[in-house]
Amino acid sequence: MESITDRPLAGGQGRMPSTPHEPRDDGLDAGAMPGRSLRAWLDRALGSARNGDFARFWAAEATSAVGSQITAVAMPLLAALSLGASPMSVGVLTAAAGLPHLVFGLFAGAWVDRLRRRPIMIAADIGRAALLATIPLAAWLGALSIELLIAVAFLDGALKVFFDIAYLAYVPTLVSRSQLVEANSKLEATASGAQVVGPALGGAMVRLLGAPLAILADALTFLASALFLRGIRAQEPAPEPTRGSSVLSEVANGCGVVWRNGVLRALALASAVTNFGAFIFLAVYVLYLTRTLGLGPGAVGLVFALGGVGALFGSLLAGTIRARWGIGPTLVSSLALFGVFGLTILPAVVFPRYALPLILVAEFMQWVVVVIFDINAMSLRQTITPDRLLGRVNGTMRFVVWGIRPAGSLLGGYLGGRIGLPAALAVGGLVMLVSFAPLLVSPIPRLRSLDPDVACSS
């Protein structure tokens, strides 16, 4: 994408050596001792994690990510198996978790810019732990209901909105501009690993302990996350005074920044089109796998698990590919390939004998390339946006990109009933195929590095 001004770290702390002129022990000199070589290898492997504050932040995110994946399995199982919830009730439960992005996204961005980000994240972690703890408590008291689950899902989603927007704005205060892609890659690799491990762990915990206690385990991970965040030593700079401006005017300012900046506007439009097509696709995907292709639960689980492995690979490759190709070509090509691989599922309809291998290839490769896109797009956005605007810009992007998902899901469900599951998948795939078009008419294809000349301004 574009680039930004090189902002100093919070309080001047946490910056890692970023130029070849700074001395470092690389373990390659002829007289290097094995211990020094091992230390140099560890330094290269850890990268930004040598920064103790980023390591604590990373540990906080890893802990809560695994816990969230446990609840993602336990909550619907609790509703379906223990409460006998209807399909509509489970649908409402799912929607309740996503609705806060539409309701609070823009306002959360403006609010985050008024306060320091770390206390917001700590408060959100503690609040989410308390909310989730009400579920095993209600089960113990015999007061568990689907209405309680829906309320908890909505409030938990609201706190997640504030946490996520503060999180995206906080990372650039912990590492230097040159380390953003590496840092985001580490965070995304953790999330991808949680996507692989968490559901399996959640399923095992539900079988052994029951869904309420599995959710309690997630509540404890949020408390652990809050403790890791509490241990960060770097002093976060105070936010700039708002000079009496209202929240509504700041929301409008954030939307205006995204719209006026050619790079941010293109990223928002491309990501929104991608999500719209993807959720048309996902609305009928499981029905297609089970009803049209006749795949059993084990095969469907294999498909989704392989997607998590693909996401992990993408997180490991994101920095290397950007360094080799440049950030603009990386963004354009990864999003174009996302659409191409999405269409590889269609031959499975024509050649059902090869359906599962084709679907596995599509699932794996789509996750590889979309994570490469996400990491680099996120890093560019964090880089080109002044710190005072990060909350509002992230809130606007989250509102646009996540807000389009329910519309895609509704259209996908409608098309699946009207024109059939394979045809609905084809529509979603075609939308994903053209999602990179907004990037082509922006400055992004010409970008090779993080260029300060395309920085945002208020």
PANUTOR-341022 format. One line per field, with one value per residue (C-alpha): residue number from 0; residue in one letter; x, y, z. Coordinates in steps of 0.25 Angstrom, whole numbers. Example, Ala and Ser with C-alpha at 12.3 -4.5 7.8 and 13.67 -1.06 7.14 Angstrom:
// residues 2
num [0  1]
residu [a  s]
X [49  55]
Y [-18  -4]
Z [31  29]
This chain:
// residues 458
num [0  1  2  3  4  5  6  7  8  9  10  11  12  13  14  15  16  17  18  19  20  21  22  23  24  25  26  27  28  29  30  31  32  33  34  35  36  37  38  39  40  41  42  43  44  45  46  47  48  49  50  51  52  53  54  55  56  57  58  59  60  61  62  63  64  65  66  67  68  69  70  71  72  73  74  75  76  77  78  79  80  81  82  83  84  85  86  87  88  89  90  91  92  93  94  95  96  97  98  99  100  101  102  103  104  105  106  107  108  109  110  111  112  113  114  115  116  117  118  119  120  121  122  123  124  125  126  127  128  129  130  131  132  133  134  135  136  137  138  139  140  141  142  143  144  145  146  147  148  149  150  151  152  153  154  155  156  157  158  159  160  161  162  163  164  165  166  167  168  169  170  171  172  173  174  175  176  177  178  179  180  181  182  183  184  185  186  187  188  189  190  191  192  193  194  195  196  197  198  199  200  201  202  203  204  205  206  207  208  209  210  211  212  213  214  215  216  217  218  219  220  221  222  223  224  225  226  227  228  229  230  231  232  233  234  235  236  237  238  239  240  241  242  243  244  245  246  247  248  249  250  251  252  253  254  255  256  257  258  259  260  261  262  263  264  265  266  267  268  269  270  271  272  273  274  275  276  277  278  279  280  281  282  283  284  285  286  287  288  289  290  291  292  293  294  295  296  297  298  299  300  301  302  303  304  305  306  307  308  309  310  311  312  313  314  315  316  317  318  319  320  321  322  323  324  325  326  327  328  329  330  331  332  333  334  335  336  337  338  339  340  341  342  343  344  345  346  347  348  349  350  351  352  353  354  355  356  357  358  359  360  361  362  363  364  365  366  367  368  369  370  371  372  373  374  375  376  377  378  379  380  381  382  383  384  385  386  387  388  389  390  391  392  393  394  395  396  397  398  399  400  401  402  403  404  405  406  407  408  409  410  411  412  413  414  415  416  417  418  419  420  421  422  423  424  425  426  427  428  429  430  431  432  433  434  435  436  437  438  439  440  441  442  443  444  445  446  447  448  449  450  451  452  453  454  455  456  457]
residu [m  e  s  i  t  d  r  p  l  a  g  g  q  g  r  m  p  s  t  p  h  e  p  r  d  d  g  l  d  a  g  a  m  p  g  r  s  l  r  a  w  l  d  r  a  l  g  s  a  r  n  g  d  f  a  r  f  w  a  a  e  a  t  s  a  v  g  s  q  i  t  a  v  a  m  p  l  l  a  a  l  s  l  g  a  s  p  m  s  v  g  v  l  t  a  a  a  g  l  p  h  l  v  f  g  l  f  a  g  a  w  v  d  r  l  r  r  r  p  i  m  i  a  a  d  i  g  r  a  a  l  l  a  t  i  p  l  a  a  w  l  g  a  l  s  i  e  l  l  i  a  v  a  f  l  d  g  a  l  k  v  f  f  d  i  a  y  l  a  y  v  p  t  l  v  s  r  s  q  l  v  e  a  n  s  k  l  e  a  t  a  s  g  a  q  v  v  g  p  a  l  g  g  a  m  v  r  l  l  g  a  p  l  a  i  l  a  d  a  l  t  f  l  a  s  a  l  f  l  r  g  i  r  a  q  e  p  a  p  e  p  t  r  g  s  s  v  l  s  e  v  a  n  g  c  g  v  v  w  r  n  g  v  l  r  a  l  a  l  a  s  a  v  t  n  f  g  a  f  i  f  l  a  v  y  v  l  y  l  t  r  t  l  g  l  g  p  g  a  v  g  l  v  f  a  l  g  g  v  g  a  l  f  g  s  l  l  a  g  t  i  r  a  r  w  g  i  g  p  t  l  v  s  s  l  a  l  f  g  v  f  g  l  t  i  l  p  a  v  v  f  p  r  y  a  l  p  l  i  l  v  a  e  f  m  q  w  v  v  v  v  i  f  d  i  n  a  m  s  l  r  q  t  i  t  p  d  r  l  l  g  r  v  n  g  t  m  r  f  v  v  w  g  i  r  p  a  g  s  l  l  g  g  y  l  g  g  r  i  g  l  p  a  a  l  a  v  g  g  l  v  m  l  v  s  f  a  p  l  l  v  s  p  i  p  r  l  r  s  l  d  p  d  v  a  c  s  s]
X [0  5  15  15  24  34  27  36  32  24  33  45  44  43  50  59  71  66  78  90  99  95  104  98  104  100  109  115  129  140  143  129  126  114  107  108  103  91  88  89  80  70  70  67  56  50  51  42  39  52  45  40  27  23  26  16  6  8  6  -7  -12  -8  -15  -28  -28  -28  -39  -48  -47  -51  -64  -66  -68  -74  -85  -93  -91  -97  -109  -112  -109  -112  -123  -129  -129  -136  -128  -134  -129  -115  -115  -119  -108  -98  -103  -102  -87  -86  -96  -87  -78  -89  -95  -82  -71  -70  -72  -62  -52  -54  -54  -41  -34  -38  -32  -19  -21  -15  -25  -36  -31  -29  -43  -49  -42  -47  -61  -61  -56  -67  -78  -73  -73  -88  -90  -85  -90  -104  -103  -99  -111  -120  -123  -117  -125  -123  -127  -115  -105  -110  -108  -94  -91  -95  -88  -76  -76  -77  -65  -58  -60  -53  -42  -39  -39  -30  -21  -19  -16  -6  3  11  14  22  30  37  31  40  36  21  20  28  20  7  12  15  1  -6  2  -3  -17  -16  -10  -21  -31  -25  -23  -34  -46  -40  -37  -51  -58  -49  -52  -67  -67  -59  -64  -76  -79  -81  -67  -60  -66  -60  -47  -48  -52  -39  -31  -36  -31  -18  -18  -21  -9  1  -4  -3  12  16  25  26  19  8  7  -5  -15  -16  -27  -40  -42  -57  -60  -72  -71  -80  -70  -59  -66  -69  -54  -50  -59  -54  -39  -42  -50  -40  -28  -27  -19  -29  -41  -36  -33  -47  -54  -46  -48  -63  -65  -56  -65  -78  -74  -68  -81  -90  -81  -80  -95  -97  -83  -86  -99  -92  -81  -91  -103  -98  -84  -89  -77  -78  -75  -60  -58  -64  -55  -43  -46  -47  -35  -27  -31  -25  -12  -12  -14  -2  6  1  6  20  21  15  28  37  27  26  41  43  31  28  16  7  9  7  -6  -11  -7  -11  -25  -26  -21  -32  -42  -36  -34  -49  -54  -46  -57  -66  -60  -64  -78  -74  -64  -70  -60  -49  -58  -51  -36  -41  -48  -36  -27  -36  -38  -23  -19  -29  -25  -11  -13  -23  -15  -3  -12  -18  -4  1  -11  -12  3  1  -11  -4  8  1  -8  -4  -5  -16  -25  -22  -35  -44  -38  -38  -53  -57  -50  -56  -70  -69  -62  -70  -83  -84  -84  -98  -103  -94  -100  -114  -112  -105  -116  -126  -119  -116  -131  -135  -124  -117  -105  -95  -100  -100  -85  -82  -88  -80  -67  -69  -71  -58  -51  -53  -50  -36  -41  -42  -27  -24  -29  -22  -7  -5  0  12  16  29  31  25  25  23  17  4  2  -12  -15  -27]
Y [0  13  17  27  35  28  31  29  18  21  28  25  11  -2  1  -10  -8  -6  -2  -10  0  -3  -14  -28  -41  -50  -62  -62  -58  -68  -68  -69  -78  -88  -81  -68  -74  -80  -67  -60  -71  -69  -54  -55  -65  -56  -43  -33  -42  -39  -26  -31  -22  -28  -42  -39  -33  -46  -55  -48  -49  -64  -67  -61  -66  -80  -78  -71  -83  -92  -83  -83  -98  -99  -88  -93  -107  -103  -96  -108  -120  -115  -104  -111  -98  -97  -93  -79  -77  -82  -72  -61  -65  -65  -51  -45  -47  -40  -29  -20  -17  -10  -3  1  1  15  21  11  17  31  27  19  32  39  30  22  8  -2  1  -1  -14  -18  -14  -21  -34  -33  -30  -42  -51  -47  -48  -62  -66  -64  -76  -87  -79  -80  -94  -97  -90  -96  -83  -85  -80  -77  -63  -62  -68  -57  -46  -51  -52  -38  -32  -40  -36  -21  -22  -29  -17  -8  -18  -20  -6  -2  -14  -10  4  0  -9  2  8  -5  -7  1  4  -6  -17  -16  -27  -36  -33  -34  -47  -53  -49  -55  -68  -69  -66  -77  -87  -84  -87  -101  -104  -97  -104  -118  -114  -108  -121  -129  -120  -120  -136  -137  -125  -120  -107  -98  -102  -101  -86  -84  -88  -77  -67  -70  -68  -54  -51  -57  -47  -35  -39  -40  -26  -21  -25  -16  -5  4  17  20  35  42  44  58  67  67  82  81  73  63  48  50  60  50  39  47  51  36  33  45  41  27  33  44  35  27  15  14  16  5  -5  -2  -5  -17  -23  -20  -27  -39  -40  -39  -50  -59  -58  -61  -73  -77  -76  -89  -95  -105  -109  -111  -120  -128  -129  -127  -134  -144  -141  -145  -137  -143  -138  -125  -123  -127  -116  -105  -110  -109  -95  -92  -99  -90  -77  -81  -83  -69  -63  -68  -64  -50  -43  -51  -49  -34  -32  -39  -33  -20  -17  -12  -25  -34  -28  -28  -42  -48  -43  -47  -61  -62  -60  -70  -81  -79  -83  -96  -102  -101  -113  -122  -120  -126  -136  -141  -152  -142  -133  -134  -132  -120  -114  -116  -109  -97  -96  -97  -87  -77  -76  -75  -63  -56  -56  -50  -39  -37  -36  -26  -18  -16  -13  -2  4  5  11  22  26  36  31  41  36  21  18  25  19  5  7  12  0  -10  -4  -5  -18  -26  -18  -24  -38  -40  -35  -45  -56  -52  -52  -65  -72  -66  -70  -84  -86  -79  -84  -95  -97  -99  -86  -78  -83  -78  -64  -63  -68  -58  -46  -51  -52  -37  -32  -27  -17  -5  -7  -6  9  13  17  3  -5  5  4  -4  0  8  22  34  42  35  37  41  55  60]
Z [0  4  15  27  35  44  58  70  80  93  102  93  98  91  78  72  63  49  41  37  43  57  63  66  69  56  60  47  50  50  64  69  80  79  91  83  70  77  84  70  64  75  73  58  61  72  64  70  82  88  92  105  104  91  96  108  98  89  101  104  90  89  102  99  85  89  99  89  80  91  93  79  80  93  92  80  86  99  92  83  92  107  104  91  84  70  58  58  72  69  57  66  76  64  60  74  74  61  63  72  60  53  66  72  62  58  72  78  68  73  87  86  81  93  103  105  98  108  120  110  106  121  124  112  116  131  126  116  127  136  125  122  136  137  128  137  149  143  139  154  159  149  142  129  117  102  105  115  104  94  104  108  93  90  101  99  85  89  98  87  77  87  90  75  71  83  80  65  70  81  73  66  80  83  71  61  47  40  49  48  37  46  58  51  45  59  64  52  53  68  63  52  62  71  60  58  73  80  73  76  90  92  87  96  108  105  105  118  126  119  112  124  130  116  115  129  124  113  124  131  119  118  132  128  116  126  135  123  118  132  132  120  124  112  115  105  101  105  94  88  94  86  87  91  78  79  77  65  59  61  55  43  43  43  32  24  26  20  8  5  5  -8  -1  11  2  -7  4  10  -3  -7  7  7  -6  -2  11  3  -6  4  13  1  -1  14  16  8  9  20  13  0  7  14  5  -9  -7  4  13  27  40  40  26  28  41  32  22  33  40  28  26  39  35  22  31  39  26  21  34  32  18  19  22  12  0  3  4  -9  -17  -10  -3  -14  -23  -11  -7  -22  -25  -12  -13  -27  -24  -13  -23  -33  -22  -18  -32  -31  -23  -35  -42  -30  -35  -49  -44  -30  -30  -27  -19  -6  -11  -19  -7  2  -8  -9  6  9  -2  0  15  11  2  10  22  14  9  23  30  20  18  34  35  24  30  44  37  29  39  50  64  68  56  58  66  57  44  50  55  41  34  44  42  27  25  36  35  20  25  30  16  9  18  16  1  1  8  -1  -14  -8  -7  -21  -30  -23  -14  -25  -33  -20  -17  -32  -29  -16  -24  -35  -25  -18  -32  -35  -21  -24  -35  -25  -23  -37  -38  -26  -23  -17  -29  -30  -16  -13  1  13  6  16  4  5  20  24  30  38]
